[in-house]
Amino acid sequence: MTSRKGRARRNSDCTAGGPRPALRAPHRPQRVEGAEQAFVMGVLTSAADFARARAWGVCDAPDYERYLADTAELLADALERFETVRARMFHPQDFAEFCLLHGLDPAEPAARDRYLVNPPLHTQLLAYQGEELAGDFVPRLVRARENGLTLCHADLLLDGGLYGGAAETDEEHVRWVRAAYQRGGEVFRRMLVGAGAGVYELRLRVEAPGGKLTAAARVLQWEDGVVRINDEDLELVCAVLCAGLALELPAVAVLHGSQGSAASCGEYLPAAWAWSSSGPDWAPAARPVRLDGIAAQPGYSLGTVC
């Protein structure tokens, strides 16, 4: 699957840490271990979260709007000084529970630093490339937290096979997970190839122990087969497909949207296809499906798509 990604639009990020003493953010900029030029920060993604976090003295901004503006400046500075800038949602409830679990004072900067770089939460990190915070980036941070929780669930089901938690000596297990991940990616590719050019959204649900694994991804596909999709959404879709295929769990997927392109005289047709799986393979759904309120007819055979 080829990915075409333009430079993201300029964004104003939420809670970041910076070297300026006048602005105390939920976490100061952190250098990631093993990466001299990596910068990580946390971002408050709503006015309600900002109000709660102020009780811990995380910043001096008088209101959320000013906070966003200050954070945007810090991010702009970081882009000039560091090779890699990443951010994650600073979730007050998650942070409070993290401090309670580890016996930390939430008002201490060190507690916020530990929360920010907590290894199990690395799946919630997003690369920042200069996007407008009030545009697409803040919503993406919120989704990244939700996606990260799903990725951790999938990794747990696969005994750490997705993100390196499996014992290094268990090479057979690692190969098994990698093979399932590749199969999942191939399933997604065939869904898109069969759909052709258009603007789509994939909805995916796997019935898993401990709760459903779900994924959603918006996709733009050109006539030449080039696809545009957010990296974090692609990772989530492949991970959920991987878990379902590896563990042979019941699953359903719906791809819906507008089929067509400018090359077809601007004619776009509504489309919605459904597939299901209860083992190592995916096939057209046996009957019409409604997933998350989206109605879809049985899809095309993925085995006939090259």
Secondary structure, DSSP 8 states (H G I E B T S, - for coil): --B------BB--SS---S-TT---SS--EE-TT-TTEEEEEE--SHHHHHHHGGGT----SSHHHHHHHHHHHHHHHHHH-SEEEEEE--HHHHHHHHHHHT--TTSHHHHHHHHT-GGGGGG-EE-SSBBIIIIIHHHHHHHHHHHHHHHHHHHHTTTTTTT-S-TT-HHHHHHHHHHHHHHHHHHHHHHHHH-SEEEEEEEEE--TTS-EEEEEEEEE-TTS-EE--HHHHHHHHHHHHHHHHHT--EEEEEEEEEE-GGGTT-EEEEEEEEEESSS--EE-SS-EEETTEEEEE---GGG--
